[in-house]
Amino acid sequence: MRTHYLLLISVVAMLVFSGCSSKSNFYQLYPQSVQAKSTQTSHIRKKVIGIAEVDLPEYLDKPQIVTRLSSGRVNVNEEERWVGALDKNMQAVIAQDLSAMLPQYSFLPKPWEEPIKEHYRIYLSVARFDADIKSGNVVFDGRWSLAEPENNRLIAGEEIHLEEQGALTFDAMVEAQSRLLERLSRHIAKKLNSVL
């Protein structure tokens, strides 16, 4: 009797766990700008600009991809996930996009291991970075700023609102979000050209 009972529990447990298991899809933001390859391997870039860790709102700071259902309602998609931390992914993409746009500078995501002194630092604080899968509207709201750490001086800073359309699938959403980061990087690059 005890053997039958244990067998029954094992079968029920297998059915429960097999029903709960699901195949997750993993996504990653990626740079849009193509970095020109330098033929001068000995070229040393004079100015280092650090990219500070991206400040995300709590609702985005999770492995699941968050989509918007209405102005005040979001959906945390358990099966659609970021392959790594979203803030680190955004930081790396912005650094790569800016490196392609302004090759005269070295853009490094913080923290880095090497003893390199940065001349300037870019900060990014995100208020919203999500998509409405039904309408295809993707929105980025946030603020970026440029500082000179050595003198503790703020050089530039502004609020940014960007939108993209066409995100009717998760693949399209990630593509649109990557394009928004490229547009943000282009905006930052233009400002850097005017103030540095």
C-alpha positions in Angstrom: 0.0 0.0 0.0 2.8 2.4 0.9 4.5 1.6 -2.4 1.3 2.5 -4.4 0.9 5.7 -2.4 4.5 6.8 -3.1 4.1 5.9 -6.8 0.9 8.0 -7.0 2.6 11.0 -5.3 5.5 10.7 -7.8 3.2 10.6 -10.8 1.2 13.6 -9.6 4.4 15.5 -8.9 5.7 14.8 -12.4 2.4 15.9 -14.0 2.3 19.1 -11.9 6.0 20.0 -12.7 5.7 19.2 -16.4 2.6 21.4 -16.6 4.4 24.3 -14.9 7.5 24.1 -17.0 7.6 26.5 -19.9 10.1 27.4 -22.6 11.2 31.0 -22.1 12.4 33.3 -24.9 15.4 35.5 -24.3 16.1 38.9 -25.8 18.9 41.4 -25.9 19.2 45.0 -27.0 21.9 45.6 -29.6 23.8 48.6 -31.1 22.5 50.1 -34.3 25.6 52.1 -35.3 28.4 50.3 -37.1 31.8 51.1 -35.6 34.5 51.9 -38.1 37.5 49.7 -37.7 40.7 51.7 -37.3 43.7 50.6 -39.2 46.0 52.3 -36.7 46.4 49.9 -33.9 48.7 52.3 -32.0 46.1 55.0 -32.0 45.5 56.3 -28.5 42.3 58.1 -27.8 42.9 61.2 -25.6 39.6 61.6 -23.8 37.8 58.8 -21.8 34.1 59.2 -21.2 32.6 56.8 -18.7 29.0 55.6 -19.0 27.6 55.4 -15.5 25.3 52.5 -14.5 21.9 53.1 -15.8 19.2 54.0 -13.2 16.1 52.0 -14.0 12.7 52.4 -12.3 11.7 49.4 -10.1 9.1 48.1 -12.6 11.8 47.5 -15.2 14.5 46.3 -13.0 13.7 42.6 -13.4 14.6 39.7 -15.8 11.1 39.6 -17.3 10.2 41.9 -20.2 7.5 44.4 -19.2 4.9 45.6 -21.6 2.2 48.3 -21.2 -1.5 47.5 -21.2 -2.7 51.0 -20.4 -1.4 54.2 -18.9 -1.4 52.8 -15.4 -1.2 49.1 -16.1 1.7 46.9 -17.1 2.2 43.2 -17.8 5.3 41.3 -16.5 5.8 38.6 -19.2 7.1 35.5 -17.5 8.1 33.7 -20.7 9.7 36.7 -22.4 12.9 37.6 -20.6 16.1 39.6 -21.0 19.2 37.5 -21.4 21.0 39.6 -18.8 20.4 42.6 -16.6 18.6 45.3 -18.6 20.5 48.2 -17.1 23.9 46.6 -18.1 22.6 45.8 -21.6 21.5 49.4 -22.1 24.8 50.8 -20.8 26.8 48.6 -23.2 24.6 49.4 -26.2 24.9 53.2 -25.5 28.7 52.9 -25.1 29.0 51.0 -28.5 26.7 53.4 -30.3 28.6 56.4 -29.0 31.9 54.8 -29.9 30.8 54.5 -33.5 29.5 58.0 -33.6 32.4 59.7 -31.9 35.5 57.6 -32.5 37.8 60.4 -31.2 36.7 59.5 -27.6 36.8 56.2 -25.6 33.4 55.3 -24.1 33.7 52.8 -21.3 30.8 51.4 -19.3 31.5 51.7 -15.5 32.8 50.0 -13.6 35.9 48.9 -15.5 38.8 46.9 -14.1 41.7 48.8 -15.7 43.2 51.8 -13.9 41.8 54.3 -16.4 41.0 57.9 -15.5 37.8 59.2 -17.1 37.7 62.8 -18.2 33.9 63.0 -18.3 30.9 60.8 -17.3 27.5 60.3 -18.8 24.5 59.5 -16.5 21.2 58.1 -17.6 18.1 57.9 -15.5 15.1 56.1 -17.1 11.5 56.8 -16.2 9.9 54.7 -18.9 11.2 52.2 -21.5 8.4 49.8 -22.6 6.0 49.0 -25.4 2.4 48.6 -26.0 2.3 45.4 -28.0 -1.3 46.0 -29.1 -0.7 49.5 -30.6 3.0 48.9 -31.4 4.1 52.1 -29.6 7.5 52.0 -27.9 8.4 54.8 -25.5 11.6 56.0 -23.8 11.3 58.7 -21.2 14.3 59.7 -19.1 17.1 62.2 -18.4 20.7 62.2 -19.3 23.5 64.4 -18.1 27.2 64.9 -18.7 29.6 65.7 -15.7 33.2 66.3 -15.2 34.0 64.1 -12.1 37.4 65.7 -11.3 35.8 69.1 -10.8 32.4 67.8 -9.7 30.9 69.9 -12.4 27.7 69.4 -14.4 28.3 70.3 -18.1 25.0 69.4 -19.7 21.7 67.6 -19.0 18.2 67.3 -20.3 15.0 65.4 -20.3 14.4 63.1 -23.3 11.2 61.7 -24.8 11.4 59.3 -27.8 8.9 57.1 -29.5 8.9 54.4 -32.1 6.1 52.5 -33.8 5.8 49.0 -35.2 6.4 46.8 -32.1 3.6 44.2 -32.6 5.8 41.3 -31.5 8.5 40.9 -28.9 11.2 40.7 -31.6 9.9 44.0 -33.1 9.8 45.6 -29.7 13.4 44.8 -28.9 14.4 46.1 -32.3 12.4 49.3 -31.7 14.0 49.7 -28.3 17.4 49.3 -29.8 16.6 52.0 -32.3 15.5 54.3 -29.5 18.8 53.8 -27.8 20.6 54.7 -31.1 18.5 57.8 -31.4 19.3 58.7 -27.7 23.0 58.1 -28.4 22.8 60.3 -31.5 21.3 63.1 -29.5 23.9 62.7 -26.8 26.7 62.7 -29.4 25.4 65.9 -31.0 25.4 67.6 -27.6 28.9 66.3 -26.8 30.2 67.8 -30.1 28.8 71.2 -29.1 30.0 71.3 -25.4 33.4 69.5 -25.5 
